[in-house]
Amino acid sequence: MTDFGLDSLLSTEFLVRAGEHFDVRLAATELLGSDRTLAHFAHLVHSRLDLA
């Protein structure tokens, strides 16, 4: 995600905003790694949504 300019401060903001907007919890460790993409994060959020 650093390819998109996502540093530690923006990562924290992303976690907070995703939590507020989608009512989901994401761990900071889920943002780490070079294989993390926007599609990966979309999948994480989607998998935590209570769609039932």
Rosetta blueprint (number, residue, H / E / L):
1 M L
2 T H
3 D H
4 F H
5 G L
6 L L
7 D L
8 S H
9 L H
10 L H
11 S H
12 T H
13 E H
14 F H
15 L H
16 V H
17 R H
18 A H
19 G H
20 E H
21 H H
22 F H
23 D L
24 V L
25 R L
26 L L
27 A L
28 A H
29 T H
30 E H
31 L H
32 L L
33 G L
34 S L
35 D L
36 R L
37 T L
38 L H
39 A H
40 H H
41 F H
42 A H
43 H H
44 L H
45 V H
46 H H
47 S H
48 R H
49 L L
50 D L
51 L L
52 A L
